[in-house]
Amino acid sequence: MKVLIIGGVAGGASAAARLRRVTEEAEIIMFERGEHISFANCGLPYYIGGTIKERQNLLVQTVEGMEGRFGIDVRVKSEITKIDRENKKVHVKNWGTNEQYEESYDYLILSPGAKPIKFPIPGIDSEHIFSLRSLEDTDNITDFIETEKPKKAVVVGGGFIGLEMVENLIDRGLDTSLVEALDQVMPPLDYEMAAIVQKHLKDKGAKLYLSDKAISFENQKVTLDSKKELDADLVILSIGVAPESDLAKEAGLDLGQRGTIKVNKYLQTSDPSIYAVGDVIEVEDLVNKAPTFIPLAGPANRQGRIAANNVGGQREVYHGSQGTSIAKVFDYTVAATGNSEKVLKKLGIKYCTSYTNSASHAGYFPGAIPMTVKTICDLKGKVLGAQIVGQKGVDKRIDVFATAIKAKMNVEDLEQLELAYAPPYSTAKDPVNVAGFVANNTLKGDMDIIHWHEIDSILGSERYSFVDVRTKEEFDNGHIENSVHIPIDEFRDNWQQIPKDKEIILICQTGLRSYLAGRLLAQKGYSDVKNLSGGYYIYHMATTEKKELSS
């Protein structure tokens, strides 16, 4: 059996190594257009910023290591220019020698990845403008910074790579601006969660230009659609990626949305002898079952393994992707899994959301820091998505949520999870447990809720009475207009002041103390009481960002 693998990074390298472990008899040839295989794409911004000191640490595997350990014929600087499906051959061009030749195959695994999106904008090919995909790109950016000593940088695109580049350029001392066409950074997050990240970015010195886009890169300036002009000695394009599927298209393979390669559950293309994996393929969304494009390293590596197993004679199914992702943004960790509220809304799927703010570990143990958790479930409680922004312990909590989604758990299951606890690591009621408590309380009707985006439309209405149960200091630092202030520790003696002929909106900083007040009122005969989900914190973060954007 002769297997050719096109692409030598995440999915391709995983497929090659796994296939060798499955069969010693196969002839395996892996082609990589670039100079390096199996390098750490996700570590590139941190090498540019200086966190990763040694370039060689980015090389997860080398050509020599792959050939020596696995007996795989690795050919770098070799591009496949055509797939001849009828004769089961590929056309190869070696960019080092300019040699062109054909190579036959029994099976083909496509893992060409995705390429940075680049729009035809005036000046986009200038020497101070870069994209970041490969080690060569990394070297070019690093060399430019060291030789040209730029002072002002502009990053175009507010996704994960864009934000990581903002942080690392600021760490290198550059005055850095971020331009994003959407009204928020980090599209996997919902607006109010992204608002927390945006404030942190600004606190760290980044200048944000949201709901705006670059229309020119001429004369060392980035001109925006709003007519603003930003000085830019260095520009990083991080607009997004598109699947590298031209080869598949020319070969007549079926394509899906955004030019992705269509595959079946075994990762076979429309040609049974050709498999495809990684950032180039269309996958099924694990939550909503719709076809989608999820270019992430984790799924690519797993797909490479599954494709290799199937080429080797097994029948293993890829069950879909849920988009679990995480990023470091200065002091914050930002993570998401499953579907966001905006995705569910777009698809017309009914859902329920709740917010919790929990300490990363026991409050009496030094260093505990709150994290904000957004839980999304369907109306029967099945977990559909989660988003977390915090400083410590975000990674392990998002992984619990990701596991819950994969296992089709509901929010009651989250309540019942027995998770590791000791004061330095967690709280006796882990943040995931607490998220389950609150989401389930909402579903059961223990407390009606109102969301941050519904507040401004009812301000000033005589129908509502806003009651803030925070401390005087918290209230004085900012509150919703016309709120009545009754601190929670005085609430039991003063609840009679609250009118029964109005709809009561209870407010605290995060939603817990107002929930306690609501439970008391419910048992005192109040029937029309709502708790502000996420509290004043979420309301203030989101509405402040909205006001700044509109101004």
Secondary structure as GFF3:
##gff-version 3
##sequence-region A 1 551
A	DSSP	beta_strand	2	6	.	.	.	ID=ss1
A	DSSP	alpha_helix	10	22	.	.	.	ID=ss2
A	DSSP	beta_strand	27	32	.	.	.	ID=ss3
A	DSSP	three_ten_helix	41	43	.	.	.	ID=ss4
A	DSSP	alpha_helix	44	49	.	.	.	ID=ss5
A	DSSP	three_ten_helix	55	58	.	.	.	ID=ss6
A	DSSP	alpha_helix	63	70	.	.	.	ID=ss7
A	DSSP	beta_strand	73	76	.	.	.	ID=ss8
A	DSSP	beta_strand	78	84	.	.	.	ID=ss9
A	DSSP	beta_strand	89	94	.	.	.	ID=ss10
A	DSSP	beta_strand	100	104	.	.	.	ID=ss11
A	DSSP	beta_strand	107	110	.	.	.	ID=ss12
A	DSSP	beta_strand	114	116	.	.	.	ID=ss13
A	DSSP	beta_strand	129	131	.	.	.	ID=ss14
A	DSSP	alpha_helix	135	148	.	.	.	ID=ss15
A	DSSP	beta_strand	152	156	.	.	.	ID=ss16
A	DSSP	alpha_helix	160	171	.	.	.	ID=ss17
A	DSSP	beta_strand	175	180	.	.	.	ID=ss18
A	DSSP	alpha_helix	191	203	.	.	.	ID=ss19
A	DSSP	beta_strand	207	210	.	.	.	ID=ss20
A	DSSP	beta_strand	214	216	.	.	.	ID=ss21
A	DSSP	beta_strand	221	224	.	.	.	ID=ss22
A	DSSP	beta_strand	229	231	.	.	.	ID=ss23
A	DSSP	beta_strand	234	237	.	.	.	ID=ss24
A	DSSP	beta_strand	241	243	.	.	.	ID=ss25
A	DSSP	alpha_helix	246	250	.	.	.	ID=ss26
A	DSSP	three_ten_helix	257	259	.	.	.	ID=ss27
A	DSSP	beta_strand	274	276	.	.	.	ID=ss28
A	DSSP	three_ten_helix	278	280	.	.	.	ID=ss29
A	DSSP	beta_strand	283	284	.	.	.	ID=ss30
A	DSSP	beta_strand	291	292	.	.	.	ID=ss31
A	DSSP	alpha_helix	297	311	.	.	.	ID=ss32
A	DSSP	beta_strand	325	329	.	.	.	ID=ss33
A	DSSP	beta_strand	332	338	.	.	.	ID=ss34
A	DSSP	alpha_helix	341	347	.	.	.	ID=ss35
A	DSSP	beta_strand	352	359	.	.	.	ID=ss36
A	DSSP	beta_strand	370	377	.	.	.	ID=ss37
A	DSSP	beta_strand	383	390	.	.	.	ID=ss38
A	DSSP	alpha_helix	394	406	.	.	.	ID=ss39
A	DSSP	alpha_helix	411	416	.	.	.	ID=ss40
A	DSSP	alpha_helix	431	444	.	.	.	ID=ss41
A	DSSP	beta_strand	448	450	.	.	.	ID=ss42
A	DSSP	alpha_helix	452	455	.	.	.	ID=ss43
A	DSSP	beta_strand	464	468	.	.	.	ID=ss44
A	DSSP	alpha_helix	472	476	.	.	.	ID=ss45
A	DSSP	beta_strand	484	485	.	.	.	ID=ss46
A	DSSP	alpha_helix	488	494	.	.	.	ID=ss47
A	DSSP	three_ten_helix	495	497	.	.	.	ID=ss48
A	DSSP	beta_strand	503	507	.	.	.	ID=ss49
A	DSSP	alpha_helix	512	523	.	.	.	ID=ss50
A	DSSP	beta_strand	529	532	.	.	.	ID=ss51
A	DSSP	alpha_helix	535	550	.	.	.	ID=ss52
###
